[in-house]
Amino acid sequence: MTAHRLGPVDVIPVGEGRAFAVGGEQVAVFRLRDGSLRAMQASCPHAGGPLADGQIDAVKVVCPLHNHVFAFADGSCASGDFAVRVYSVRDDDGEIVLGDRLGE
């Protein structure tokens, strides 16, 4: 597993996301209301919307540009038109650790 340490968890307010540059890619990391973390590619495949700025709940993010909805579990889009890459991510003693793409 390739691990990338992205910094302190506290840089992401609860209920929000932030984008990070990781190995030449942009990855959005979200801190859910329960404190858990989720991660996916940072741009919407439809029109490049910044997913880190989208509205989130426990299972999905809504793109702020055109309201496409992406599942944290597998990156699928509710409309079935698009999908995004999702990544493993964890809180390691207060630090964000991003792992591999899920499903690979």
C-alpha positions in Angstrom: 0.0 0.0 0.0 1.3 3.4 -0.9 0.6 5.9 2.0 0.7 9.6 1.7 0.7 11.7 4.8 -1.3 14.9 4.1 -1.1 16.8 7.4 -3.3 17.2 10.4 -6.9 16.2 10.4 -7.8 19.5 11.9 -7.1 21.4 8.6 -10.4 20.0 7.5 -13.4 21.4 9.5 -16.0 18.8 10.4 -18.6 18.6 7.7 -16.3 19.9 4.9 -13.7 18.8 2.4 -10.3 20.0 1.2 -8.3 19.3 -1.9 -4.7 18.0 -1.8 -2.1 17.5 -4.5 -1.0 13.9 -4.3 1.4 12.3 -6.7 0.4 14.5 -9.6 -3.4 14.2 -8.9 -5.8 16.3 -7.0 -7.7 14.4 -4.2 -10.6 15.7 -2.1 -10.6 14.5 1.5 -13.8 15.0 3.5 -14.2 15.0 7.3 -17.7 13.7 8.0 -19.8 14.9 10.9 -18.9 11.8 12.9 -15.2 12.6 12.4 -14.5 9.9 9.9 -12.7 10.6 6.7 -13.5 9.8 3.0 -11.4 10.6 -0.1 -12.1 10.8 -3.9 -10.7 12.5 -7.0 -11.1 16.2 -6.5 -12.8 17.2 -9.8 -16.2 16.2 -11.1 -15.8 14.4 -14.5 -18.8 16.3 -15.9 -17.3 19.8 -15.9 -14.4 19.8 -13.5 -16.4 21.0 -10.5 -14.5 21.2 -7.2 -15.9 18.2 -5.3 -14.1 19.3 -2.1 -16.5 22.3 -2.1 -19.6 20.2 -2.4 -22.3 19.5 0.2 -21.7 16.2 2.0 -23.6 13.8 4.2 -22.5 10.4 5.6 -22.6 8.6 2.2 -22.2 11.1 -0.6 -21.0 14.5 -2.0 -23.0 16.8 -4.3 -20.9 18.6 -7.0 -21.4 22.4 -6.4 -21.6 23.1 -10.2 -24.3 20.9 -11.6 -25.5 18.8 -8.6 -24.1 15.4 -9.7 -24.1 13.1 -6.6 -21.2 10.8 -6.0 -21.1 7.9 -3.5 -18.1 7.8 -1.0 -18.3 4.0 -1.1 -17.5 3.4 -4.7 -17.4 6.8 -6.6 -20.6 6.0 -8.5 -22.8 8.8 -9.7 -26.5 8.6 -8.8 -27.4 9.4 -12.4 -25.1 6.6 -13.7 -23.4 8.9 -16.1 -20.1 9.4 -14.4 -17.9 7.9 -11.7 -14.9 9.2 -9.7 -11.9 7.4 -8.2 -12.2 6.7 -4.5 -9.3 6.2 -2.1 -8.7 4.6 1.3 -8.0 7.3 4.0 -7.6 7.1 7.7 -6.9 9.3 10.8 -3.5 8.1 12.2 -3.2 9.8 15.6 -4.5 13.1 14.2 -2.8 12.9 10.8 -4.5 12.3 7.4 -3.1 9.2 5.7 -4.2 8.6 2.2 -3.9 5.1 0.8 -4.5 3.4 -2.5 -7.4 3.7 -4.9 -10.2 1.4 -3.7 -11.2 -1.4 -6.0 -7.6 -1.8 -7.5 
